[in-house]
Amino acid sequence: EKEFKAKEAAALGSHGSCTTEVEKETQEKMSVIQQNFQKNREVVMSQLLSLVCDIKPEIHVNYRING
């Protein structure tokens, strides 16, 4: 019984450390993503608004005038 408890504690202990490592890596990755978001947000919004608002009407190259 004592051996089983010792092995169980060792196995669960290593599992717990793996979980902790995964959570730490996840937090680091989320931090990097947040930093990139903050850094690039203004540029992306500016590009998006310019594409949406700066309309340049042109006749399509495949349009044929009949007449």
Sine and cosine of phi, psi and omega as CSV:
sin_phi,cos_phi,sin_psi,cos_psi,sin_omega,cos_omega
0.00,0.00,-0.70,0.72,-0.01,-1.00
-0.91,0.41,-0.64,0.77,0.03,-1.00
-0.89,0.46,-0.68,0.73,0.01,-1.00
-0.87,0.49,-0.71,0.70,0.01,-1.00
-0.89,0.46,-0.64,0.77,0.01,-1.00
-0.91,0.42,-0.70,0.71,0.01,-1.00
-0.92,0.40,-0.64,0.77,0.02,-1.00
-0.89,0.45,-0.71,0.71,0.02,-1.00
-0.89,0.45,-0.64,0.77,0.02,-1.00
-0.91,0.42,-0.68,0.73,-0.01,-1.00
-0.92,0.38,-0.71,0.71,0.00,-1.00
-0.94,0.34,-0.55,0.84,0.04,-1.00
-0.89,0.46,-0.70,0.72,0.02,-1.00
-0.93,0.37,-0.57,0.82,0.05,-1.00
-0.91,0.42,-0.65,0.76,0.02,-1.00
-0.90,0.44,-0.62,0.78,0.01,-1.00
-0.94,0.35,-0.57,0.82,0.06,-1.00
-0.89,0.45,-0.68,0.73,0.02,-1.00
-0.88,0.47,-0.67,0.74,0.01,-1.00
-0.89,0.45,-0.67,0.74,0.02,-1.00
-0.90,0.44,-0.68,0.73,0.01,-1.00
-0.90,0.45,-0.68,0.73,0.02,-1.00
-0.90,0.44,-0.64,0.77,0.03,-1.00
-0.90,0.44,-0.73,0.69,0.03,-1.00
-0.88,0.47,-0.64,0.77,0.01,-1.00
-0.89,0.46,-0.70,0.71,0.02,-1.00
-0.89,0.45,-0.64,0.77,0.03,-1.00
-0.90,0.45,-0.70,0.72,0.01,-1.00
-0.91,0.42,-0.65,0.76,0.03,-1.00
-0.90,0.44,-0.61,0.80,0.03,-1.00
-0.89,0.45,-0.69,0.72,0.02,-1.00
-0.90,0.44,-0.68,0.74,0.01,-1.00
-0.88,0.47,-0.69,0.72,0.02,-1.00
-0.89,0.45,-0.66,0.75,0.02,-1.00
-0.90,0.44,-0.70,0.72,0.03,-1.00
-0.90,0.44,-0.62,0.78,0.04,-1.00
-0.88,0.48,-0.76,0.65,-0.02,-1.00
-0.89,0.45,-0.61,0.79,-0.05,-1.00
-0.94,0.34,-0.61,0.79,-0.15,-0.99
-0.98,-0.21,-0.06,1.00,-0.11,-0.99
-0.86,0.50,-0.74,0.67,-0.06,-1.00
-0.90,0.43,-0.66,0.75,-0.01,-1.00
-0.90,0.44,-0.71,0.70,-0.02,-1.00
-0.91,0.42,-0.69,0.72,0.01,-1.00
-0.89,0.45,-0.65,0.76,0.03,-1.00
-0.89,0.46,-0.71,0.70,0.02,-1.00
-0.90,0.44,-0.68,0.74,0.00,-1.00
-0.89,0.45,-0.72,0.69,0.01,-1.00
-0.90,0.43,-0.60,0.80,0.02,-1.00
-0.92,0.39,-0.61,0.79,0.04,-1.00
-0.92,0.39,-0.61,0.80,-0.06,-1.00
-0.98,0.18,-0.64,0.76,-0.15,-0.99
-1.00,-0.05,-0.49,0.87,-0.04,-1.00
-1.00,0.01,0.99,0.15,-0.06,-1.00
-1.00,0.04,0.77,-0.64,0.03,-1.00
-0.85,-0.53,0.99,-0.11,-0.04,-1.00
-0.92,0.40,0.75,-0.66,0.03,-1.00
-0.64,-0.77,0.49,-0.87,0.08,-1.00
-0.98,0.19,0.72,-0.69,-0.03,-1.00
-0.90,0.43,0.56,-0.83,-0.06,-1.00
-0.90,0.45,-0.43,0.90,-0.01,-1.00
-1.00,-0.01,-0.04,1.00,-0.01,-1.00
-0.95,0.30,0.76,-0.65,0.01,-1.00
-0.88,-0.47,0.77,-0.64,0.03,-1.00
-1.00,0.07,0.88,-0.48,0.02,-1.00
-1.00,0.03,0.79,-0.62,0.07,-1.00
0.35,-0.94,0.00,0.00,0.00,0.00
